[in-house]
Each structure stands twice: as structure tokens, then as C-alpha cells.
Amino acid sequence: MKCYLEQKLKENCYGCYTCAQICKKNAISMVSDIEGFFYPWVDKKVCLNCGECIRSCPVGKVFLKLGVQ
């Protein structure tokens, strides 16, 4: 069984890259939207659901644990 992190609200993201930099599996990529703002995208196939990204996020409202496989 494996839980995945899902992006909750990209509007809450400051685009600081902290989550992407702290991820030991490089499961998080920062992608830009149509307006040029960067936000995290989690590769569900690589994510181990360790929670480091959630703990490191200065906003704390970008990710939501969701889904089980």
C-alpha cells in the first residue's frame, strides 16, 4: 500500500522550490502555469510519501495526502 501526495492548491505555493530541493527521490518538479508562476508537480510513480516536502514547506498548505494504491 502506498499513499501519494497530491497538489492541493497551487495558489498557496510561493514557488520557493524548497519541496523540490528536499525531495531525495527527485519526485517533485517545479512547473510553470500559463501566467509563468512555478508550482510543484509530484511524480506519483517516484514519490515515497515520506512527508519531507510537507514538513519543509513554509506555507504548509500546498500538498494534501490523498489516494492509496
Secondary structure, DSSP 8 states (H G I E B T S, - for coil): --EEEEE--GGG-----HHHHH-TT--EEEEE-TTS-EEEEE-TTT-----HHHHH-SS--SEEEEEE-
